[in-house]
Protein backbone atom coordinates (compact mmCIF):
# COMPACT_ATOMS: atom_id res chain seq x y z
CA UNK A 1 0.00 0.00 0.00
CA UNK A 2 1.32 3.42 -0.84
CA UNK A 3 0.34 6.82 0.46
CA UNK A 4 0.64 10.24 -1.08
CA UNK A 5 2.82 12.86 0.53
CA UNK A 6 -0.31 14.83 1.45
CA UNK A 7 -1.80 11.81 3.24
CA UNK A 8 1.40 11.23 5.22
CA UNK A 9 1.64 14.91 6.14
CA UNK A 10 -1.99 14.94 7.29
CA UNK A 11 -1.44 11.85 9.44
CA UNK A 12 1.66 13.34 11.04
CA UNK A 13 -0.15 16.62 11.71
CA UNK A 14 -3.00 14.74 13.42
CA UNK A 15 -0.55 12.81 15.62
CA UNK A 16 1.39 15.97 16.56
CA UNK A 17 -1.91 17.61 17.54
CA UNK A 18 -2.28 15.19 20.47
CA UNK A 19 1.33 14.89 21.57
CA UNK A 20 2.45 16.95 24.52
CA UNK A 21 5.69 17.21 26.41
CA UNK A 22 8.91 15.41 25.75
CA UNK A 23 8.10 12.01 27.27
CA UNK A 24 7.97 9.61 24.32
CA UNK A 25 5.61 7.10 25.97
CA UNK A 26 3.16 9.76 27.14
CA UNK A 27 3.20 11.51 23.76
CA UNK A 28 2.65 8.27 21.91
CA UNK A 29 -0.17 7.22 24.24
CA UNK A 30 -1.86 10.61 23.87
CA UNK A 31 -1.60 10.41 20.09
CA UNK A 32 -3.23 6.97 20.10
CA UNK A 33 -5.98 8.13 22.47
CA UNK A 34 -6.70 11.21 20.36
CA UNK A 35 -6.76 9.33 17.07
CA UNK A 36 -8.94 6.61 18.60
CA UNK A 37 -11.37 9.25 19.85
CA UNK A 38 -11.58 10.73 16.35
CA UNK A 39 -12.30 7.29 14.93
CA UNK A 40 -14.93 6.57 17.61
CA UNK A 41 -16.69 9.87 16.84
CA UNK A 42 -16.79 8.96 13.17
CA UNK A 43 -18.15 5.46 13.90
CA UNK A 44 -20.83 6.86 16.22
CA UNK A 45 -21.94 9.31 13.53
CA UNK A 46 -22.23 6.45 11.03
CA UNK A 47 -24.15 4.31 13.55
CA UNK A 48 -26.56 7.14 14.30
CA UNK A 49 -27.16 7.77 10.58
CA UNK A 50 -27.94 4.08 10.10
CA UNK A 51 -30.29 4.09 13.11
CA UNK A 52 -32.22 6.96 11.56
CA UNK A 53 -32.28 5.20 8.19
CA UNK A 54 -33.55 1.98 9.78
CA UNK A 55 -36.30 3.88 11.57
CA UNK A 56 -37.34 5.70 8.38
CA UNK A 57 -37.47 2.28 6.67
CA UNK A 58 -39.91 1.01 9.27
CA UNK A 59 -37.84 -0.64 12.00
CA UNK A 60 -39.28 -0.22 15.47
CA UNK A 61 -37.37 1.50 18.25
CA UNK A 62 -37.27 -1.85 20.08
CA UNK A 63 -35.73 -3.61 17.07
CA UNK A 64 -33.14 -0.88 16.66
CA UNK A 65 -32.31 -0.89 20.38
CA UNK A 66 -31.78 -4.66 20.35
CA UNK A 67 -29.63 -4.55 17.22
CA UNK A 68 -27.49 -1.65 18.42
CA UNK A 69 -27.16 -2.62 22.07
CA UNK A 70 -28.46 0.81 23.04
CA UNK A 71 -31.39 1.62 25.28
CA UNK A 72 -34.71 2.67 23.78
CA UNK A 73 -34.35 6.17 25.25
CA UNK A 74 -31.01 6.60 23.50
CA UNK A 75 -32.41 5.28 20.23
CA UNK A 76 -35.40 7.59 20.55
CA UNK A 77 -33.11 10.57 21.09
CA UNK A 78 -31.06 9.63 18.02
CA UNK A 79 -34.16 9.16 15.86
CA UNK A 80 -35.62 12.46 17.05
CA UNK A 81 -32.52 14.35 15.88
CA UNK A 82 -33.56 13.36 12.36
CA UNK A 83 -36.65 15.56 12.62
CA UNK A 84 -34.56 18.43 14.02
CA UNK A 85 -32.34 18.47 10.91
CA UNK A 86 -35.14 19.33 8.49
Protein Blocks (a to p, Z undefined) as FASTA:
>chain_A
ZZdfklmmmmmmmmmmmpgcjblklmmmmmmmmmmmmmmmmmmmmmmmmmmmmmmnopaf
klmmmmnopafklmmmmmmmmmmmZZ
